[in-house]
Amino acid sequence: MRPDEFLRTLELLPTPLHERALALRTYVKPRRCEQCTSIGDAVRLALAAARYDEFGEAAQLLDTAEQLAARHGLACRPNNELPSRGQVRRWAAASGPLVAATDASWKGRAGGIGYVASDGRYGVRSRRPGRTDPTGCSRVLVSELRAVEFLLTAYDTPPAGMTVLVDCLPALTYLHRWQGGRTGAMPAGYDLRPRHSGLKPTLVRLAELVAERPDLTFTHVKAHAHHCLNEAADSLAHMARRRVEDTFDVRQRAHDLVEAFLRDWHALAA
């Protein structure tokens, strides 16, 4: 199932099912693991049921997918990566320009990235590099840029005029270079070889996307200055990083955190 097809079908689901299916999105991608494939098949069947308004059947299939995922755990996800996306749906139709923030967090060999957007979308992703990590010597910078890619790929097509807040000035410099057409510029040490999945490296795909979207605005926001969206993205990145070593319900904790920060954001913007 193509990413755009997944996102279009996802919108057919009522809010509770929408968020459950979104959290299982990673399993829809092609995988070599038989158990992951079974989880992905259940999610795809749930979305197929939604196309015919069979929401009861879709809920049962998502139950099956979640049970399989809970038993399977993180065993075959590379580098213990834990991706999770969601949306606080009450803000999906909010008026005003779309603004989002991204951030990254590292401590020791555990990392995390996060994003939050004013339309309620958010994401958290954990990472523990393996022995063949392609990041190179610019680990924090690359993670800041990966957080931007994580945000932009939450949309079938990033909305026109979207503003992305970044608290890392070196990352902002690369985004502006790419937007100006200098897509060959990459952080020091970043491995440009194709990944095992056959895809181009994340930052190469991000550079190409940014170069085609002069309407997107990337701007600096000062870290830890009590900006609602930046604080939310920072908290999500820290949450993702802690999840590498600890076990807790990322989905519910992230949803509650984003809901609280966005309530303040929209109150100030009103």
N, C-alpha and C positions, 0 to 999 in steps of 0.2 A: 504494500500500500504506500503510495507516494505521500510525502509530508503534507502537500496541499490538499490531497484527498482526505487524509486523516483529519485535518483541521476543519474542513468544510462539514464532514459528517459529524464531527464532535459537537458542532453547534446545534444539531438536531436533538441532542439529549437535554433533559431537564437538569437544573443546576446540580443536584446531588450526584447524578450519574455522570454528568460532564466532568466534575472534578475527580471522580474515581478513575474514569477512563484516561484523563490527562496524566494522572500519576503513573499509569502503566504504559505510557507512550513508548518508552525505551524498548519494550519487548516487541513492538510492532516492526522494528527494524530487523533485517535479515540477520540470523544468528546461526552459528554452528551447533550450539547446544540444543539437544532435543527437548529438555525441560523448558528452556526459554522460548523455543518455537511453539510449544504447547500453550504457554501463557499468551504469546502473541496471537495464536490462532483463536483463542477464546475472546480476546479483545476485538479482533477483526469481525468475528461472528456477532459480537454485541453491537458493533457499529452497523453491521448489515441489518440486524433486527431493527435498529433505530430508524433506518431508512423506510421501513414499512410500519412505523409507529408501534412496534411491538416492544414497548418499554419494559414490560414485565419480564419478557424473555431476555432483553438486554441486561437487566439487573441481575438475573440468575447467572448469565454468562460472565458478568464482571465479578460476581461472587466467586465463581470457579477460578477465574484468573487471579484474583487476590489470594485465594487459598493456596493455589499452586506457587505463587510468588513468595508467600510467607514461608512455605516449606522449603523452597529452593534457596531463599536468602540471597547472599551476594557472591555465592561460590564462583560463578564464572564471569562476573563483571570485571573487566580489566582494571587493574590498579585500584580495586575496591571503590570504583566510581559509583556514586549513588545519585542519579539524577532525579529530580522531582520538579514538576511544574504544576501550577494551580492558578486559580483566579477567584478573587472575591467578587462575585457576580453583581453585587449591588452597585458597583462602580462601572460596569461594562458600558452603560449608555450615558455616562456622565458627560456633561457639556464642557467646552473649553479645550484648549490645545493639549495634545498628548505629550506628557513629560515622563521620563523614566530615569532611573539611576542604577548604576552597576558598581560592584566592588569585589575585591578579592581579599583573602586572608591566608597567611601561612604561619605555621609554627612547627619547628623541627622538620619532619618529612610529611606532615599532614597539611593539606590545603583545601580551600573551599572558595567557591564563587557564588554570587547571588545577584539578582536583579529584581526591581519592582517598578511597575508602571502605574500611572494615574488611572488607567482603566481597570485596575484590579489584578492584572497579571503579575505573576512572580515566579521565580525559579531559584532552586538551591542545587548545588552540585559539589560533591566531595571528591577528593583526589589524593591518592598516595602514589607517587611516581615509582615505577618499576626500574629494573636495571637498564632498560633501553629507553628511558624517557627522552623524547625528542625536544624537550623544552630548551635545553642548553643552559647557559650561565645567567640568563635573564628571567629567572623563574617568576618573580613577582610581577614584572612588567608583562610577560606573556600571559599570566593568569588574569591580570586586569583586562587585557584585550580579549581573552577567551570569554570573560564575563559579558563583554559587549556582543560578541557573536552569539552567546547563549540567549541574550535578550532579543536580538534581531530575528533569530530563527524561531522565536515563539510565535511569530506571525507568518502567514502564508506569504505576504508581502508587507514589509514594514510600512506603516501608514505615512503618507506624505506629510511633511512638515514636522515630524516627530523630533523632539529635543531629548538628547541623551546626556545626562549629567555624569561626569567622570571626575574623581578626586585625585587622579594620578596624572601629573603633567606630562611625563614621558609618553604615557599611553595616548594622551590627547594629541601629542605631536605626531605620532604615527597615524592616527585617524585622520588628521588634517592632511598629512602627506598623501595618504591613499586617496583621499577625496580629491586631491589635486592631480591625481593620475600617476603618482610615484609608487605603484603597487609592488615594485621590486624591493622596496626598503623593508627590512625585517630586523627584529631585535637580534643582538649578537648571539651567535651560537644556536639559533633556532634551526632545527633540521627540516629541510625543504623536501625530503624524499616522500613519495606517496605512502600513505599509511597502510597497515595490513588490510584494512577494509576496502582499499582501492581508491578511497577519497583523497582529494587534495588536502594538505595540512590545514588545520582550522584557520590559522591566520592568513593563509593564502586565499581561502574562500572568503574570509571577512574583508580582506583588502579589495578583492574583486567586487564584492557587494557594495562596499562603501564608495568605490570609484564610480559606480553607476547611479549613485543616489546623492546628487548635490543638494537635494531638498532637505536632507537630514541635517540637523544641527547638533554638533558635539561641542559641549562647553564645560568649563571647569567649575567645580563646586568645592569649596573648602571642606576638608574632612573634619568631623567632630565639631561642627559649628551649629549643631542642632537644626540642620535642614532635614525635614521629615523624610523625604525620599532617600537622601544619602544615608541617614541613620538606619533606615529600614534595610537598604541594600547591605550596609556594613554588618548589621545584626544577622542577616541571612547568610552572609559569607562566613561569619564566625560560627554560626550554627552548623553549617555544612562541614567546616573544618573540624569541629568537635565531634561530629558524627563519625569520623574516621575511627576514633578510639572508643567512643561510647555508643550505647544502644538506646535510642529513644524514638518516639514517633515524630519524625521530621515533618510529615505532611500536616498534622494538626497544629503543631507548634508554630510552623511557618505561617499557616493560614491565620491563626490568631494574632501573630505579630503584625503581619501585613494589614490586617483589618484595623488594628489600633492605629498604626501610623497613617494609613490612608484616611481614616476618619479625621485626624488632625489636619492632614494636608488639604482635604476638601473643605474643611471648616475655614482654614486660613484663605483659601482661594475664592471662597464665596463672596 
